[in-house]
């Protein structure tokens, strides 16, 4: 903390967090006035991001609290430290570990196959994002993984890995943290520190790409030539038959979409109207080819029209407690082709829709491709997902559950690795 306070990053952090808090307070104030009983008063005292809420005298707050609990959708399944799921022919262990990449990191372990899904706990060939990380605890998590009976590790960023990559990630974190602390103790010049840190990433033996310093277009163009995805997710969501769930076809379709969006189309930021429209057309055509009931949801932002693309697949039974909504955004951050974030999510969304058509669920499912989910629209009411959620409310459509698909793969295809790809 002392080293961080010496840099200019702290002032930048304060400005950013104040802006976020102010926006959240404003949104909360609007929500209170809209949903709380008529006559509720809201005031904001100075000296902090706090709201004082005064209820009308005829309102029993305890009764209101009990009523609100009945409307909260609690998770149907939860665990504290560890949980085992028996899928019949496969056991899956969910392991909540100490804070590392984030406070809520979870490992998914398939003991019989000796496969571990590590998410962003392991970065192979890439500098890890440390914005919410705890390096000291992260190292302990990596030590824990080393004790597990694991042969293959599926991660959030990079190729299929092994314990050798765990060791290298651990060494890299320790060396990076040590160097950063040394630099911060000697200088409060943020630019100098950043330049020296960049040298570490550039000279690291595995040539890790630094998220904080950005990617080159050439790196993105090589992404997604080989795809690794959690097939269990598709099986659980679609109950697809073995005939329908053809891994070769699944893999080909995923590669096709990711390559087309990230390489053939490229950057799809809110400024790139022509590319966003091409992407929307592609998604709509794919949905139509499956036989879905497809709709476009137009909405306006700064004088331009953007589109959410919606594919509805009717359930085999009528459900009174609502539909399922599965979403993925197809726009990108400015100056990135967005292969991982989020062409991979769109590819997963399309394949889930295709498999659901082949083997429908009992409940109706809507697959929605959102746009305008990235900055500067992120966390505003102009987001495509916000627009769509409001439309569901206006139409009085009950939603049983929602999940989003985002950044489900990232594989760098380099000449040095070609011989090792499956």
Long-range contacts (C-beta under 8 A, 24 or more apart in sequence): 3-180, 3-181, 3-184, 3-185, 4-184, 6-184, 6-188, 7-184, 7-188, 7-190, 7-193, 8-188, 8-190, 9-190, 20-379, 21-49, 22-49, 23-379, 24-49, 25-49, 25-51, 37-64, 73-401, 87-232, 90-232, 92-232, 97-121, 97-141, 97-144, 98-137, 98-140, 98-141, 99-133, 99-134, 99-137, 99-138, 100-133, 100-134, 100-137, 100-138, 100-141, 100-142, 101-128, 101-129, 101-132, 101-133, 101-138, 102-132, 102-133, 103-132, 105-141, 107-145, 108-230, 109-148, 109-150, 111-149, 113-152, 114-149, 114-150, 114-151, 114-152, 115-150, 115-151, 115-152, 115-153, 115-154, 116-145, 116-148, 116-150, 116-152, 116-153, 116-154, 117-153, 117-154, 117-155, 117-230, 118-145, 118-153, 118-154, 118-155, 118-156, 119-155, 119-156, 120-155, 120-156, 120-157, 121-145, 121-155, 122-153, 122-155, 122-156, 122-158, 122-161, 122-165, 122-166, 122-169, 123-155, 123-156, 123-157, 123-158, 123-169, 123-208, 124-155, 124-157, 124-158, 124-159, 124-161, 124-165, 124-168, 124-169, 124-206, 125-157, 125-158, 125-159, 125-206, 125-207, 125-208, 125-209, 125-412, 126-157, 126-158, 126-208, 126-209, 126-210, 126-211, 126-410, 127-176, 127-201, 127-208, 127-209, 127-210, 127-211, 127-212, 127-213, 128-169, 128-173, 128-211, 129-211, 129-212, 130-212, 135-173, 135-174, 135-176, 135-177, 138-173, 139-170, 139-173, 139-174, 142-166, 142-169, 142-170, 142-173, 143-170, 154-228, 154-230, 156-407, 156-410, 157-340, 157-410, 158-410, 158-411, 158-412, 159-226, 159-228, 159-411, 159-412, 159-417, 159-420, 159-421, 160-228, 160-422, 168-206, 172-204, 172-208, 175-200, 176-200, 209-412, 214-335, 215-336, 217-337, 219-412, 220-262, 220-263, 220-336, 220-337, 220-339, 221-262, 221-263, 221-337, 222-412, 222-413, 222-414, 223-258, 223-262, 223-339, 223-340, 223-410, 223-411, 223-412, 223-413, 224-254, 224-255, 224-258, 224-259, 224-262, 224-339, 224-343, 224-344, 224-409, 224-410, 224-411, 225-255, 225-259, 225-411, 225-413, 226-255, 226-411, 226-413, 226-421, 226-422, 227-251, 227-254, 227-255, 227-258, 227-347, 227-409, 227-411, 228-409, 228-411, 229-254, 229-348, 229-408, 229-409, 230-408, 234-348, 234-351, 234-352, 234-355, 237-326, 237-352, 237-356, 238-352, 238-355, 238-356, 238-358, 238-359, 238-361, 239-359, 239-361, 240-355, 240-358, 240-359, 241-358, 241-359, 244-355, 244-358, 244-359, 245-355, 250-351, 253-347, 253-350, 253-351, 253-354, 254-344, 254-347, 254-348, 254-351, 254-409, 257-286, 257-343, 257-346, 257-347, 257-350, 258-339, 258-343, 258-344, 258-347, 258-409, 261-330, 261-337, 261-338, 261-339, 261-343, 261-346, 261-347, 262-337, 262-338, 262-339, 262-343, 263-337, 263-339, 266-337, 267-332, 267-334, 267-335, 267-336, 267-337, 267-338, 268-330, 268-331, 268-332, 268-338, 269-331, 269-332, 269-333, 269-334, 269-335, 269-374, 270-301, 270-306, 270-331, 270-371, 270-372, 270-374, 270-376, 270-377, 271-334, 273-304, 276-306, 276-307, 276-330, 276-331, 276-371, 277-307, 279-330, 280-307, 280-309, 280-330, 280-369, 280-371, 283-309, 283-330, 283-346, 283-350, 283-369, 284-309, 286-350, 286-353, 287-311, 287-350, 287-353, 287-367, 290-353, 290-354, 290-357, 291-357, 292-353, 292-357, 292-367, 297-387, 297-388, 297-391, 299-382, 299-384, 299-387, 301-372, 301-377, 301-382, 306-371, 306-372, 306-384, 307-371, 308-368, 308-369, 308-370, 308-371, 308-384, 308-387, 308-388, 309-368, 309-369, 310-366, 310-367, 310-368, 310-369, 310-388, 311-353, 311-366, 311-367, 311-368, 312-364, 312-365, 312-366, 312-367, 313-353, 313-356, 313-357, 313-360, 313-361, 313-364, 313-365, 313-366, 313-367, 314-360, 314-364, 315-360, 315-361, 315-362, 315-363, 315-364, 315-365, 316-360, 316-361, 316-362, 317-362, 317-363, 319-362, 319-363, 319-364, 319-400, 320-398, 321-398, 321-400, 322-363, 322-397, 322-398, 322-399, 322-400, 322-401, 323-363, 323-364, 323-365, 323-366, 323-397, 323-398, 323-399, 323-400, 324-361, 324-363, 324-364, 324-365, 324-366, 324-399, 324-400, 324-401, 324-402, 325-365, 325-366, 325-368, 325-392, 325-399, 325-401, 325-402, 325-403, 326-352, 326-365, 326-366, 326-367, 326-368, 326-402, 326-403, 326-404, 326-405, 327-367, 327-368, 327-369, 327-370, 327-385, 327-388, 327-402, 327-403, 327-404, 327-405, 328-368, 328-369, 328-370, 328-404, 328-405, 328-406, 329-369, 329-370, 329-371, 329-372, 329-373, 329-374, 329-384, 329-385, 329-404, 329-406, 330-369, 330-370, 330-371, 331-370, 331-371, 331-372, 331-373, 331-374, 331-384, 332-374, 333-374, 333-375, 334-374, 334-375, 339-410, 340-407, 340-408, 340-409, 340-410, 341-406, 341-407, 342-373, 342-405, 342-406, 342-407, 344-407, 344-408, 344-409, 344-410, 345-404, 345-405, 345-406, 345-407, 345-408, 346-405, 348-405, 348-408, 349-405, 352-405, 363-400
